[in-house]
Each structure stands twice: as structure tokens, then as C-alpha cells.
């Protein structure tokens, strides 16, 4: 119950352990089509260029920036946590010029500040932000941010690593141009895969680049030849076949449950956890109006030893919860309720274990 | 029995299906140390910076080039197949200047031509080549090429995707500076992971770069913080936990068998396949002195329909063999004898199936 990887169901583990077939085997090609369709469902998009990048979420992030940013491009990044900062790193390393809207960790990105920057710099080409900040438990207002981007004629890049499958995300409805996620959060698949989707405006930008994408491995112009609809399935790199079996199974489970039902389950799980922890006197660090249900950031009670309690929880109760990152290190815990792990039994166990761990000295 | 992914043993599949733990869990940290030690054994190196990149071999290639090539650097690349060409792409995309020694596909890289280039261009900083060319079945003379590189004061980058575990490879003995491999060839692990190793001269170059590595995801300066010895295991990206369980198990199996024994098994398997196929009148496309035992490139007999026979083998005999790539498309088949798949039963089945498939019309 940390910030991810989340628990993986036996069903997904079993799927992953099926015999490895070739990445150009007709059986596998059919599976690729299925995965694409299921990802379109999960992202709520008809984008043909919707596929899993063969590497973790950080590589999905890099795929979006490396393909869309050209040297000299101005990119406005909203930073209110670790992953916004990582976006700035990506822009810079792609030769872009990063402008930043900063907000306090634990607060939402301020829409007015974003609009001010967009209107002051009409040459900004891309607006990038994190939908669900895993480092702080904050939901940024993706719908409004995308609207602003469109209004100022920018593309947008959205980090949906922790949001996909956990809270409402509507790629086509909100006009998202490029989005990446991770397999190991609310999809409860094994870590190592990053679903991405590129809309028509993004594809056009990629196809009309002036300079080649600096990464061969992540160049969507080449990857489209393997994952593209009706394509020749031209060999680009060897796909991580077994991890894609796992992704396929986890997406099937999401579809069986239903996207809206999955969002509701996360919200209900959060409410149960909220009640349990506040009854113990533990307070939530993020305002309710933009708090993530799947990533609960709570203040460490006074006098409690952060690391000792987390070690005790792991050793005695087989329970992992996450430490604070960056500015929040030592001040908060991050409790994940993601995907398969978001269920009553886990929440009861979590609350009971934390109750015991903070009431007794455990060093 | 294609050019990879090779067959994965049930033991490795079972290991992979163990419950996912966190990438910062103490249990997993111990496993990381084990993996590092086992990779050092497989590569024959004491390099502390020996670890698995969390993505396929193509990303391992990119990790080597992106970390070692700086804009403007001259890199000499030996090209005699697809993967040498891909190296050239990597050099260019890193802002380097690629010089090329070209040899015919199916022939070895000519050492004299390499030496001529190195001596004509004393400002070449890196010599890069493929040890085992998966596209042609050729073994390049890694030991001599590394010696030349050292003699002309260049770093070397070696593609060992198909060689690791299949033929002799001696990273420290040959003075290799940077090497990458793949999980899915002679290690018979699932695809998606790329073991790499960087020697002291390479690490020094990386630590003294003038410009940051253009890839955040593959920046070894950052990754060292997670995989480094005695480090803080600082979070960089979420490791592909289950795929690393699988890698660990496949490396254990290699160590149990013994590296030299594994090389011998591949050689013996090749000899058996050679006898079986030449008895059918099928000839081998690569000269014996530099032929790879683990990747057998054979000429398609006259009058035989390439695609139809491969489809027939897959549909009727559950046997995958590989098509020719690039210049060799339609002219050769590529038969893998890699890792777990390199065993008598498979070879008998392969020879018998090909015998039936080429003797009867199968369209």
C-alpha cells in the first residue's frame, strides 16, 4: 500500500507466466490489437496511436517530451511535486526551454498563474502538467488545464501515471494531446510498462519535426511501424512479451469491472481509509476538493519516528507504506489505494496496523 | 527457435510470477545485489557499474551511446548487419559524428580496415561494434577489436545482445569499456531487460561529461544512485520487479550450469544442427571460422517459398524460425539455438520439421 507498485492479482501473475512467444508471432500480433483496444477504453480515446511503451513510466514521460519538443521550443510546466520537476528535466534535456508555474507541494496548480504565463508568452508551444501527483497526493485540474492549452493554441502533455484507472480521465473529452501512464499503479499490473496515447495534433507535430527524435528507442515515427493499425508490424525492438500478457490481463479486469465503477471503488476505499485514520487522530495533508483517493498523503503524528514505524509495519504486519519525497520527506506518509489493492480487507489491515505501530515504541 | 526471444523455462516463468514487492523493499534490494553479482559472473567482469537497464536491448544500446557520446564526438562504427546500422543511428541522434567501416553482410568486420580508419582519424573517441550480429549470424572478433581500440586510445562499446551466455565473452579480459546485452537471447529470460556493464574508463567519461546525458531515463549518473554499491538506493524510476525476478532466476541457471559449459552446449548444439541440415542439402551462409553457434543463418533452398514454409512450420509444427533481415530478406532463414532452447530434442524437431516442410508443397 505504498505509492506503487501496487499489489498484483494472482490472475495477472498467472497471465504473465504463460509461455513466451515471438514478438512477431501472429498470436502476439492479435494480442497487441486487443491491448490497443483496451487501452483506448481505459484512456477514453479513439486515438489510433495508443500503445504501451516497453519501459517504465519515466520512459513514457520521455517518449512524450522527446517526440514533441524540438530544440528551442518553449514549454510551460506546472510544478507542484516531484514529477512536475522531472518534466522540467525532460524539457531541458530535449533542448527545449522550460518555463515554470510553481505551486506549493500539497496544493493544486493555480489556473490563473498558468493563464498569465500563457498570455505573457504567446510562443509557448506545449503546456505540461501532472494529473495525479504521486509525490503529494494532489489532483491537478486536467480538464481546465487542457482547455487553457487549447485556448492559447498549445499542445498539452499530461502525466496520468497514477490517475489512469483510479480517477476520472477523459483523453478525448478533455482534448488531451499526449498522455502517458504506468502499469504499476491503478492498473495493478507489474511495473515496467508505460501506456501512452497521442492525439491527431500530436501525431501531426511528430510527423513534421524538423530534427529527428533524439531517442531511437522512443521515436514514435519508428514505433508506429510496429504498433500502427494495419501496418506491416515492422520489427523495431523486441517487445516485452510476458509483461504485455500481464498488461492485457489487468486491462481486461478493468473493463470487466467498468471504468466508472473502478473510479467509484477508489473513492469509496479512500472514504473508508479517511474515517479509519482520522479516528486515530491522523490528519490528511491535502485539501478534500483536490485530494487523490488512490494516493493518501497523511501527516506523521508528532513524536512518531517515520522510518522506524515504516520498518515496523513492513516487518511485523507485512505492510508497505510510502515515505514522503523531497520537501515532504519525514513529514508525511503516502498510503496507496491503487487498483487491486484498494479493497476493504487491505484498508482494515492498514488502519489496524498503523494504530498498533504508532501506539507502541517500535525501535 | 527464431532469433529471439528464445524459449523461457518453466523455472524462470515461475520465478517471474512471484508476488510483486516494492522496488525499495529490503528484500528487493538484496535481490538487486544478487543480480549484480550474477551479471558480473556472466560478463566476466568486476565492474561495479554492472546492472540491468529496465528496458529491451535497444535501450541498452542507447544507454551506452547516450552516456558516452557527447555532441561532436567522432565514433567509428563497424557495420556488417542491422545492429551495426542501428549503432550509427544512435551516434547521430546523440549529436556524434559517425565514421563507418562497412563489410558485407555475412562477413566479419575487417580488422585492417578498422585500423586504417583509427590511424587516419586520431580524434576518434569511441570504437563501436557488434560482437554477435543477430541479423547475419556472424561473430566479430571482439578481442582484437578491443585491442585496436585501446591501442588507438579509444573507448569501445560492444553489442553483446546475442553473445552473452552463448559464446565466449570476457569483458575484463578483453578490456571492454561498455557492453550491453538482452535478457531474451542466450539467457533465456523474458524479453524486456538489457544487462549493461561500464568499466572504469567509461565511468570516468560519464562522470566528466560537458553536457548532461540527453536521456533522463537512461542517465547513468542518476541510475548509479539506485543500483550503485553501498548507495542510498535513491529512487530513480520504478524497477520492473517481476522481470528482474525472472532475470535473477535465468542467471542462477547459467551459474549452476557454468559459463564455459553453456558455451560448449551451444557449440555442440550447433554441430548437431549443422549435420542435420546439411544432410538435407541446406547450406550455411556464414564461414565456419566466424559462424555463431547460437544463431544459424542458412540459405533458403532453390524453389522453396520462404514465407509459406515459415508459416507452415509455425502452424503445423509449432516451430518458429526467423526470416532474413535487410539485404538477406528472402534469401536466408535464421535458426536460433539460444540458452534453454539449445537442446537435442529441439534440434531433432527442427531438422525433422524443416525436412517435411521443404519436401512438400505447403501453400
Interface residues (C-beta under 8 A of the other chain):
Chain A: X2 X4 X5 X7 X8 X13 X14 X16 X17 X18 X19 X20 X21 X22 X23 X25 X26 X54 X55 X56 X57 X58 X59 X61 X62 X66 X86 X89 X90 X92 X93 X94 X182 X184 X190 X191 X192 X212 X213 X214 X215 X216 X217 X235 X236 X237 X238 X239 X240 X241 X242 X243 X246 X314 X320 X325
Chain B: X2 X4 X5 X7 X8 X13 X14 X16 X17 X18 X19 X20 X21 X22 X23 X25 X26 X54 X55 X56 X57 X58 X59 X61 X62 X66 X86 X89 X90 X92 X93 X94 X182 X184 X190 X191 X192 X212 X213 X214 X215 X216 X217 X235 X236 X237 X238 X239 X240 X241 X242 X243 X246 X314 X320 X325
